[in-house]
Amino acid sequence: VQLQASGGGLVQAGGSLRLSCAASGIIFRNYGMGWFRQAPGKQRELVAFINNSGGRTSYEDSVEGRFIISRDNAKNTVYLQMNSLKPEDTAVYYCNVKWGSTWLDTWGQGTQVTVSS
């Protein structure tokens, strides 16, 4: 399985970014997908989840109402639209595959998001 995240960058507080993650090596439409982030000195955390069909999503409290996760099963790609960004959103963002009751033990290189105040 390969997961290729992209779309990160440097943005001012209040700005927006759209992350993409292309997956290969799996039958993408069969699996839920998640976006995680890891800030310096902190543990990796799940910020958004989408089920295999895209019909169900969930968010970590701090991003609820600001981030939107979506997917295109024809393109094997999951997206994260991030709006009203805050400095505390600064982190490396990764996508991953929901593997039964856990997550796949492969992370790809992630994409850096830096929000300046």
Buried (B, 14 or more C-beta within 10 A) or exposed (E): BEBBBBBBEEBEEEBEBBBBBBBEEBEBEEBBBBBBBBBEEEEBEBBBBBBBEBEEBBBBEEBEEBBBBBBEBEEBBBBBBBBEBBEEBBBBBBBBBBBEEEBBEEBBEBBEBBBEE
